[in-house]
Amino acid sequence: MTRHGVSMRSTQVAIVGAGPSGLLLSQLLSREGIDSVVLERESREHVQARIRAGLLEWTTVELLQEAGVGERMMREGLIHEGFDVAFANGRHRIDLKALTGRSMLVYGQNELQKDLAEARSAESGAVLWQVRDVALHDWDTPAPRVSCTQEGTRQELRCDFLAGCDGYHGVSRAVVPRERLAQYESVYPFGWLGLLADVPPLHEELVYANHERGFALCSMRSLGRSRYYVQCSLEDKVEEWPDSRFWDELRLRVPERYAARLVTAPSLEKSIVPLRSLVTEPMQFGRLFLVGDAAHIVPPTGAKGLNLAAADVRILSRGLIEFYRNRSATLLEEYSARALSRVWKATRFSWWFTLLLHRFSADPFARRMQSAELEYLAGSAAASRSLAENYVGLSF
C-alpha cells in the first residue's frame, strides 16, 4: 500500500540490523510462524566480509541448530575441549571438557553470517539490504513504526515490536533519551592488533599468553586460517606494524615451544581494536528491545561478545514466541532483567580475564600480583574449574 508517496507495509517484528543477532532472531521467529522484516544499511556482501569473532559457546551452537542453520557449522567447525594459558613460569591447560562437561566450537562469524543470510534469503522481503535514513517512531506506544529509504523510495514499516540489533552506533540505541538509560563503562588503556593469515594454527587449541611485553593470543578460524593478536598501544597505527614486525613480536611473547611452530604468511587483514566494557540498563524501552552490542560490549578476551548477543536473542525470541502463541507478555516484560543478569556475569568474567593476562603498567607490584594469580590458577583445581565454567558460558 502507498500513501502520500510512502510505501506502507506491516509485520509483527521489525528488526534493525542484519548482523548475526538480527538474522538469528528473524530465523527463529520464522520457524514459529512469526513474521519479521530485517533492515540493514550495508550490503549483504559487506556484512559477510566483516572479520569478527569465531569462538562459540555450546549453548550458542545449540541455538543455531534450533534455528536450522547448523549443518555446515557442525561439518566445518573445530571442536575445542580446552586451551592453554602461557606465562613466565610455565603453561597451564584448562581442560574445558573435563572440568565442565562442555566444549567450544571454532567457526568464523563471517561464515555464520553467510549461513544465516542464506537461510533468510529463502523468504522474499525478509531482509532489506542497503536501506538509508532508518528512523524509529512511536517505539514507546503499542503501535511502533520504522521508516527508511530503499532505492529512492520512502517506506514505512508498521509492527508490534522493534528489536535493535544494530550495535552501539546504531539508530536503535540513539533513539532512547539519555535520561532513560544508565551506562556503566570501563575503558582499557590498550588495544588489540589482530592479523589474519592463511597459515595453519601453531597449536591445536587456543593459546593465551601473559608476557612482560604484553598479551598475545593465538587463535584460528580453520585448519588453514589463523587469527593472531598482540596487545598494543592505543596510539599505534596499523601502518606502523608491517607483517614482519607483527610476526617477530608474536614470537617474543609466546613460549619457545609454540614460537618454533609458527608459520608465517602475508596478512589477509590487520586491524587495531580498542578494548572496553560497557553495559546499558535497561535493555527494553516500551516496545523496543536492545540486543547485543546495542546494549553491551565486552573486551574480546573471554570470547563473550557474539555469545552474549546470541543469549539475548534466545531470551527475546522465547518471549516473542510466548506472546504470539499464548498472548502472554510475561517473558517479554522479564527480558531486560533476565538478559542483564547474564550480561553482568559475563562482563565480570571478561574484565577479570583481561586483568589477568594483559600488562596494564610497569608497576612491579601489579606484575607480582598477576604472577601470583597465574601460579594459583595453575595449581588450583577450583580456580581452573571457575575459569572453565565462565569460559564455556554459564547455564541458562
N, C-alpha and C positions, 0 to 999 in steps of 0.2 A: 504494500500500500504506500502511496506517495501523497504527502500533504505539504503545500507551500514549498514545493521543490525539495522536500526532505523525504527520503525513503524510510518507511516505518516497518519495523519488524518486532516480533515478540519471542521471548524464550523464557525458560524457567530460571536458569542461572547464567549470568553474564560473567565471563572470566577475562580479566585483563592480564595479559602476559602469556606467551606460548613457550615458556621455558619448560623444564621437566615437571614442575609442580602444577602449572596451569593445564598442560596437556594430560597429565596423570589424573587430575581431578575430573576433567572432561570425560576421559575414557572410563573411569569408574562409574560416573553418573550415567553414561550412555548404556553401560551394561545392565543398569537397573531401570532403563526406560525413561530416564530424566533428560530432558533436552537442555543443551547448553551451547553457547557460542563463545569462542575464544578470540580475543582481539590482540593483535601483535603488530607493533610498529615496524619491526625489521622483516626482512625476507626469510623464508624458510631456510635457504642456503646459509645465510648469515648466522642464524641462531644455531644451526647444526655445526658450524665451524668453530664455535667458541671452545677454547681449551679450558676445561674445568676439572672438577674432582672425578675420582674414579674408584672410590672405595665404598662399598655398600654394606650396611648392616643387614643381617638376615631378615629382620622384620621388614626392611625396605624391599629385599628380594621377594619375600612372600607377597607383599602388596602389589608389586609389579606382575607377579604371576597371577594374582587375583584379577588384575586388570587385563589379562590376556596378552601381555607384551613380553613375556619372559622366555620364549622359546630360544631366540638367538642368544640372549644373555646367558642362559644356562649352558648353551652349547659352546660359547666362545669365552665366557668369563673364567677367571682364575680363582679357585677357592683357596683362601689363606687361613690356616689354622693357628697362626702365630706371627710374631715379628720380633726383631732384635732391637735392644737398646744398647748402644755402644758408648762407653765413657772412659775416662783416663785409666781406671783400674781394671778394665776388662769389658766384658759384654754379658748381657743377660737376655735370655729368650723368654718372652711372655707367651706361654702356651695357651692360647685362647680356648681351644677345643677342650683341653684337659681341665682348665680352670672354670669354664662356664658352660661347656657342652655345645657352644655355638662357634661358628666361623664367620669370616667376612668374604665378600666376593669383589674381586677387582674387575671392573667393567667401566670403560670410559664414559663420562657423562655425554659426550657428543654422540657416542653410539646409542646410548639410551634415548637421547633426543631423536635420533633417526627412527628408532623403533616406535616411539610414541607418535611422532608426526605421521608415519606411515599408517598407523592404526587409525588416527583421527581423519586422515585423508579419505578413508572409506565412506565417510558421511559428508556429502556435499554441503558446503557452507558452514561446517562445524568450526573451522578456523579461518579467520580473515587475516591474511598477512598484509604487511605494509600499509596499515591504516595510519592516518595522521590526525592530529588535533583531537585526541581522545579526551573526553570530559565526562565526569561522573555527576549525575544530578539526582536530587531527592533521595540520596542514599540513607537518610535518617527517617524515611517515611515508608509506608507499606507498598509504595509504587516507585521503586528506583528506576533510573534510566541511564543509558550510556549513549553519548553521541560521538561520531567520528566521521572522518572523510576517507573514502576509498575510491581511487581512480577518478577523483574530481567530484564525486557525488557525496553530498552530506547524508549521513544515515543516522537513524535513531533506533536504539535497541531497548525495548521495554522488558523488564524482568521482575522476578520475585526477589532474587538475591544477587549480590555482587561479590565476587572473590578477587581480591587484589593480589595477583601473583607476579607483579611487575617490578619487584626489587625495591631497594632503598630509594633510588632516584625516580621511581615511577609515579604516575599520577594518582594512584590509589592512596598511597601514604600521604602525598602532598595535599589531598583534598580535606584531610582531617585538620581542624583548627588546633594549633599548638597547645592551647589551654585544655584540650580534651584528652591529651595523652601525656604520659610520663616517659622520659627517655633516660636510660641508665647506660653509661658508656665508659669504656676504658680504652685508651689508645696506646699501643705498644711502641716503644722508641726504636723500632727497626722494621725491616720488611723482609720478604722472601723473594729471591731471584730464582725463577724457575726456568729450566731448559728441557725441551722435548726433543728426543732424537730417536732415530730408528737403529737402536742397538739393543742387544739382549740385556736383561737386568743383571746387575752384578751379584745378586743374591736371589734365591728363590722366594724370599719373603721380604717385606719392607725392613729397612734399617734406619732407625732414628739415632743420630749421633750428637752427643754433647761434647764440644771441644772448646779449648780456650780461645780459638779463633772465631768461634761462633757455631751455631747449629747447622746440621746438614740432614737431609732426608733423601734416601734412595728408594724410589718407588717405580712402578711400571704401569703400563696400560695394556700390554700384551706380552707374549714371549719374545716379540721382536721390536717392541717400542717401549722406551723407558722415560720416566719423568724424574728429574733430579732437582733438588732445591738447596740453596745455601742462604743462610742469614746474611743480610747486607744492610748498609746504612740507608736511611730514608733519603739521604742526599745523593745517593748513587743514581746514575743513569744507565740504561741498558747499553748505550753506545760505549760506555766505559768498560764493558765486560765482553770482550771478544771471546769466542768459544774456547780458545787456548787458555785464557785466564780462568774461565769457569772450571774447566776440567782440572787444571793444576790445583785450584783452591779446593775442589771436592776431594781430590786425592789426599790433601793435607788433613782434612777434617774427619776422614773415616779411618778405622784401623787398617793396618797393612794387609791383613788377610782379605779385606774387601778391596782395597786400593789395587792390589795386584791383579784382580779380576776385571777391573774396569775397562770396558771397551768404549772408545770414543768415536764420534762421527759429527759431521756438520749439524748444527741445530736446525730443527724444523720451526721452532718458535722459542722466543725468550721474552720474559716479562718480569716486572717487579711489582709485587703486591704488598701494600701496607697492611699491617695486622691491627685488628681492633675487636673488642667485644661490645655488643650493643643489644639491648633488649628494650622493646617498646611495650608499654602497658596502657590500656588493654589491647587485645587483638581483634576486637569486634566493636563496631560503631553502627548501631541501628541494623540495617540490612547489609552492611559492608563488613566483610571478613578479610583481615590481612593474613597473608600466607607466606612462609619462607622469609627471604631477605627483606621483604617489605616490613617485617616486624622484628627481625632479629638477625644479627651477624655474629659469627664466632671466628676466631683465628683458625686456620686450616690444620693446625697441629693435630687435633683429635679426630679429623675427618667427619665432622658433625654437620656441616652446612647443608649439603644435599639431603642427608638423612633426617635432619630436623624438619626440612621442608616437606619431605615425604610423610613424616609423622603428623604434621599439620594437616596435610591432605587426607590422611587416614581419618583423623578426628572429624574434620569438616564434612567429608563425604558421608560418614556414618550419620552425622546429624541431618544432612540434607535428605538422605535416603529415608531416615525415620520420619522426617517431616512429610514427605510426599507419600510415604506408604501408610502412615497412621495418623497424619495431621497433628503430630506431636512436636512441639518446638523445644522440648526439654533438653535434648542433646545439643541443639544449636545454641541455646542460652548458656550452656556449660562450655562451649568451645574455647573461649579465651582462658578460663581458669584451668581447664584440662591441658591445653596446649602449653601455657606458660609454666605449669608445674614441670613438664618435661624440658622445656627450653632452659629454665634456670639451672636444672641439674646438669644439662649438657654444657651450658656456659661455664659452670663451675669447673667441670672436668677439663674443658678446653683451656681455661685460664690456668689451672694447676699444671697441666701437661706442658703448657708453654713456659711457665715459670721454671719447671724442672729442666728443660732442655736448652734454653737459649741463654746467651750471655747478655745480661742487661747493663752491666757496668764493669769497671775494673776493680770494684770493691772486693778485696781479698776475703772479707767475712762472707759476702754473698756467695762467692765461689766455693768456700769451705762448706757452707750450708747445702749448696747443690750437691757437692761430692758426698756429703753425709747422707742425703736423702737417696741418692742413686745407689750407694752401698747398702742402705737399708732395704731398698726395693729389691736388690739382687739377693739379699739374704733372708727376706721375709716372704713366706708363702701367703700370708694375709695381705701384705702390700701388693703383691703380684696379682692376687685374686681381685682386689679392689680396682686396680688399673684395668684388668681384663674385663671385668663386669661393666665398667663405664665405656670402655672402648667398643665392645660389641653392641652397646646400646641397652639401656635399661628396659625392662619389660613394661608393657602397657598394663 
